[in-house]
Amino acid sequence: MLDKEYNDLIVKFLQINYPVSRIKVNSRFKRAIVLDDGAYLLSDGESARPLKTKLIQTLKTVFDCDANTANSLISQALNI
């Protein structure tokens, strides 16, 4: 029971602090997440990989969870 509540807390953290927004690229709107160092397009695999790595490191630091759990929760919360 505690694990489910803990996972829900992490998912809410991701959804609130890293919202998926739309950015105009070449007269088309693309899904992206904007961080301090720029925008990461979710449709672009080369852009999504470093974003996922940064988010995994953040979750490992803040919530002390392992990389596999962080990866699955990021996929669940942000649909990456």
N, C-alpha and C positions, 0 to 999 in steps of 0.2 A: 504494500500500500504506500509506503513511504517513497519507494522508487518512482511510482507513477506520479506522485505529487511533486517530487524533485524534478522529474523530466518535464512535467507541465510548467513548472517554474522557469526552467531553462528555455523552453519553447516560447513562453511569454516574453522573456528577456530578449530573445532574438527578434521577435516580431515587433516589439516596441522600439528597441535601440537600433535595429538595422532593417528599416522598412524597405520593401521593394517599391521603387518608383519608376517612372517612365522618363526616358531621356531621348531627345530628338537627335537622330544620327542619319545624315543623308536624306532628309525629308521624310524619315520614318521614325516611329517611336519604338524604342527597345526597352525591355525590362532591365533595370540596373539597381545596384546598391551603391550609394555614395558614401565614401569614407573620407577622412581628412586628406588623404593623398590622391584622391580622384574618384572617378566612377568606374565601377566594374560591371560590364555587360554580362548578363546571365546567359545569353544565347551564344556568347563567344567562349569556347572552351579554354582558350589561352588566358582570358581575362578572369574566368570563374575559378580556375585552379588557385591562383594566389589569394583570391578572396576567401576561398574555403580554408586555405591554410591559415590565414590570419584569424578567421573566426574560430577555428579549432584551437589555436594558441590562446585566444581570449577566453574561451570556455574552460580550457585546462587551467588557466591561471585563476580565473574568478571562481569557478565552481569545483575545481579539483576533480574533474572527470577524465576518463581515458579517451584516447583519440577515436576509437571505434564508436563509443557512445556519442561523442561530440559530433562526429560525422553523420550518424543516423539522425540526430536531433536537428542538425542544420538542414539536412535533406527534407525532414518532416516540416520544419517551421517555414523555410524559405523556398521550398520547392526547387532546389538547385540540383 
